[in-house]
Amino acid sequence: MKITMDMHGYQSEDSYNRGRGRYSLYLAKAICDILGPNDEVVCLLNNNYKKEIVNFKKEFPNSSVDYFHTPLP
């Protein structure tokens, strides 16, 4: 099974360590913990939030990551 998780909630400005961001992170960790050997998780991150991408990669060093880009105001 392949699961793609949108981690934008984790990347919202200053929320990666509180509320919605922390919940998104713990949910992703819980899903990764129960994966079988043939399962794969791909995390989708917004390329505009470089600081949060670095933090995310520290939490999930072996994860598959795809990026999307949105225009900033």
C-alpha positions in Angstrom: 0.0 0.0 0.0 1.2 3.5 -0.8 0.1 6.4 1.4 0.7 10.1 0.6 0.4 12.5 3.5 0.0 16.2 3.0 2.2 17.7 5.8 1.2 21.3 5.2 -0.4 21.5 8.6 3.1 20.7 10.1 4.6 23.4 8.0 2.2 26.3 8.8 4.1 29.2 10.1 5.2 28.6 13.7 2.9 25.6 14.1 5.3 22.8 13.5 5.9 22.5 17.3 2.3 23.2 18.5 -1.3 22.4 17.9 -2.1 21.4 14.3 1.6 20.9 13.4 2.3 18.6 16.4 -0.8 16.6 15.7 0.2 16.2 12.0 3.7 15.1 13.1 2.4 12.5 15.6 -0.1 11.1 13.2 2.6 10.7 10.5 4.8 8.9 13.1 2.0 6.6 14.2 1.2 5.6 10.6 4.9 5.0 9.9 5.1 2.8 13.0 2.4 0.4 11.8 3.6 0.0 8.2 4.2 -3.4 6.8 7.3 -4.3 4.7 5.5 -3.7 1.4 4.0 -0.3 2.5 5.3 3.1 1.6 4.6 6.6 2.9 5.3 9.6 0.8 5.2 13.0 2.6 4.1 16.0 0.7 5.8 19.3 1.7 5.4 22.9 0.6 8.8 24.0 -0.8 8.2 27.5 0.4 8.9 26.5 4.0 12.6 25.7 4.0 13.1 25.8 7.8 10.2 23.4 8.4 11.6 21.0 5.7 14.9 20.8 7.5 13.0 20.1 10.8 10.9 17.5 9.1 13.9 15.7 7.6 15.4 15.4 11.1 12.2 13.7 12.3 11.9 11.4 9.3 15.4 10.9 7.9 14.5 7.9 5.8 11.1 9.1 4.4 10.2 9.6 0.8 9.4 13.3 0.3 7.7 15.1 -2.6 7.4 18.9 -2.8 4.9 21.3 -4.2 5.3 25.0 -4.6 2.6 27.7 -4.2 3.0 31.4 -5.0 3.5 33.6 -2.0 1.5 36.8 -1.6 
